[in-house]
Amino acid sequence: MSIGVVSLLLIALLVGQMVFGVPLAFATGSTAVVLALSLFGIDSLLLVVNRIQDMMGNYSLISVPLFILMGSLLERGGVTEQLFRVVQLWFGRLPGGLAIGVIIAGTVLAAMVGIAGAEIVTLGLVALPALLRRGYDKGLSLGTICASGSLGAMIPPSVVLIIYGLVANASISALFAAALIPGILMAVAYCAYVIILCTIKPHMAPSELGLPMPLKQRLVESRSVAFPLVVIVAVLGSIYGGIATPTEAAGIGVLGALIAAALNRRLTLESIRHAIRQTGVSIGTVIWIFFGANALISVYSLAGGLNYINDLILGIDLPPMSMVLVMVAVLFALGMLIDWIGIALLTMPIFVPIVVGLGYDAVWFGVVFCVVMQTSYLTPPFGPAAFYLKGVAPADITLGDIFRSVWPFVAIQLSIVVLLLLVPDIALWLPRQLATAP
């Protein structure tokens, strides 16, 4: 059987199972088994087992559940409500101030939680009622929450960055540093859009009434979020400073989250149980897809598939940047249809060697990948952000309302992708500075 036929068979098996609703983890795993038996016989199943065993022993993978647990503990510890209230105090009187507060809260939550789904649900529960109650435009409110929540896919300690680092064999610490400036730039672009829109159309965001709270009182009120912010700085600072690995920093973060919950008098056995359960549910899907996709890529690689795809792409007569654009377009299209975890595990073993072979940096491409995956949270028909928000939104808000609201923010995200392609140093400057620091 030629490698071209094997490639078509692989695609047919995957698509066929997904059409019938088979979860991606089991679709990839079963396809790996079928290919292994067809091409190499029953003894080749040992390769599938060995790949899974190797991944289970990966020390860096432990950071994923730890970061999710840290975010869940902070959320259960009442930090989210306090954070949203504090940003309201500081930014509520700007044009669209409450929406700007949502963006800032989403940015900070992204540094706490690391997963976009949890962020969107939390902001939907806390911020959406406040926005609608204040008379904010429904589309602006929905789009702001979805876009702000999706920052969790990019801002460290993003789980997307960790998985990419594991698959691409890239430094997770360098990826965290590379994504920080683009992530902040994305949040600033969101805020600029809201301010401009609400200045042009003030009816979309009614102004806050009454006298502003005195500065001293605002500082006093802000003390409630001081310790969680210290936890974030300690976690990311220890990684950037080379003091701790991402896994060790995640352990520090869990300890800090427990202390923060205790200070807020929210540390109970029930809250810990809920956080552990939420972590298990979140990490279960990631791990099984990780195992299944790795097994599939191993079998396909053994059959010569990666070399076949590599030669096929490099055989296209296009300039290097045009080839990168083709990869970005493929990632964007796949993001409309399947989960980012599957995209990362199925495409990055193919794309990253090609990108490096073209002379580009794997860390830079990882940040580009993360921004494109951020758009996948918003774009239909898959668009998980819309489904997360729909689950906690009032009954009169439809999926159509949510999907219509996100397009201005998708345009901003794609603008950041273009900027990263044109100016790679936006992502690479900070990792270089940290690498040369004494």
GILIN-V615327 format. One record per residue. N is the residue number from 1. SS is DSSP state (H for helix, E for strand, L for the rest). Layout:
N|SS, N|SS
This chain:
1|L, 2|L, 3|H, 4|H, 5|H, 6|H, 7|H, 8|H, 9|H, 10|H, 11|H, 12|H, 13|H, 14|H, 15|H, 16|H, 17|H, 18|H, 19|H, 20|L, 21|L, 22|L, 23|L, 24|H, 25|H, 26|H, 27|H, 28|H, 29|H, 30|H, 31|H, 32|H, 33|H, 34|H, 35|H, 36|H, 37|H, 38|H, 39|H, 40|H, 41|L, 42|H, 43|H, 44|H, 45|H, 46|H, 47|H, 48|H, 49|H, 50|H, 51|H, 52|H, 53|H, 54|H, 55|H, 56|H, 57|L, 58|L, 59|H, 60|H, 61|H, 62|H, 63|H, 64|H, 65|H, 66|H, 67|H, 68|H, 69|H, 70|H, 71|H, 72|H, 73|H, 74|H, 75|H, 76|H, 77|L, 78|L, 79|H, 80|H, 81|H, 82|H, 83|H, 84|H, 85|H, 86|H, 87|H, 88|H, 89|H, 90|H, 91|H, 92|L, 93|L, 94|L, 95|L, 96|L, 97|H, 98|H, 99|H, 100|H, 101|H, 102|H, 103|H, 104|H, 105|H, 106|H, 107|H, 108|H, 109|H, 110|H, 111|H, 112|H, 113|H, 114|L, 115|L, 116|H, 117|H, 118|H, 119|H, 120|H, 121|H, 122|H, 123|H, 124|H, 125|H, 126|H, 127|H, 128|H, 129|H, 130|H, 131|H, 132|H, 133|H, 134|L, 135|L, 136|L, 137|L, 138|H, 139|H, 140|H, 141|H, 142|H, 143|H, 144|H, 145|H, 146|H, 147|H, 148|H, 149|H, 150|H, 151|H, 152|H, 153|H, 154|L, 155|L, 156|L, 157|L, 158|L, 159|H, 160|H, 161|H, 162|H, 163|H, 164|H, 165|H, 166|H, 167|H, 168|H, 169|L, 170|L, 171|L, 172|H, 173|H, 174|H, 175|H, 176|H, 177|H, 178|H, 179|H, 180|H, 181|H, 182|H, 183|H, 184|H, 185|H, 186|H, 187|H, 188|H, 189|H, 190|H, 191|H, 192|H, 193|H, 194|H, 195|H, 196|H, 197|H, 198|H, 199|H, 200|H, 201|L, 202|H, 203|H, 204|H, 205|L, 206|L, 207|L, 208|L, 209|L, 210|L, 211|L, 212|L, 213|L, 214|L, 215|H, 216|H, 217|H, 218|H, 219|H, 220|H, 221|H, 222|H, 223|H, 224|H, 225|H, 226|H, 227|H, 228|H, 229|H, 230|H, 231|H, 232|H, 233|H, 234|H, 235|H, 236|H, 237|H, 238|H, 239|H, 240|H, 241|L, 242|L, 243|L, 244|L, 245|L, 246|H, 247|H, 248|H, 249|H, 250|H, 251|H, 252|H, 253|H, 254|H, 255|H, 256|H, 257|H, 258|H, 259|H, 260|H, 261|H, 262|H, 263|H, 264|L, 265|L, 266|L, 267|L, 268|L, 269|H, 270|H, 271|H, 272|H, 273|H, 274|H, 275|H, 276|H, 277|H, 278|H, 279|H, 280|H, 281|H, 282|H, 283|H, 284|H, 285|H, 286|H, 287|H, 288|H, 289|H, 290|H, 291|H, 292|H, 293|H, 294|H, 295|H, 296|H, 297|H, 298|H, 299|H, 300|H, 301|H, 302|H, 303|L, 304|L, 305|H, 306|H, 307|H, 308|H, 309|H, 310|H, 311|H, 312|H, 313|H, 314|H, 315|L, 316|L, 317|L, 318|L, 319|L, 320|H, 321|H, 322|H, 323|H, 324|H, 325|H, 326|H, 327|H, 328|H, 329|H, 330|H, 331|H, 332|H, 333|H, 334|H, 335|H, 336|L, 337|L, 338|L, 339|L, 340|H, 341|H, 342|H, 343|H, 344|H, 345|H, 346|H, 347|H, 348|H, 349|H, 350|H, 351|H, 352|H, 353|H, 354|H, 355|H, 356|H, 357|H, 358|L, 359|L, 360|L, 361|L, 362|H, 363|H, 364|H, 365|H, 366|H, 367|H, 368|H, 369|H, 370|H, 371|H, 372|H, 373|H, 374|H, 375|H, 376|H, 377|L, 378|L, 379|L, 380|L, 381|L, 382|L, 383|L, 384|H, 385|H, 386|H, 387|H, 388|H, 389|H, 390|H, 391|L, 392|L, 393|L, 394|L, 395|L, 396|L, 397|L, 398|L, 399|H, 400|H, 401|H, 402|H, 403|H, 404|H, 405|H, 406|L, 407|H, 408|H, 409|H, 410|H, 411|H, 412|H, 413|H, 414|H, 415|H, 416|H, 417|H, 418|H, 419|H, 420|H, 421|H, 422|H, 423|L, 424|L, 425|H, 426|H, 427|H, 428|H, 429|H, 430|H, 431|H, 432|H, 433|H, 434|H, 435|H, 436|H, 437|L, 438|L
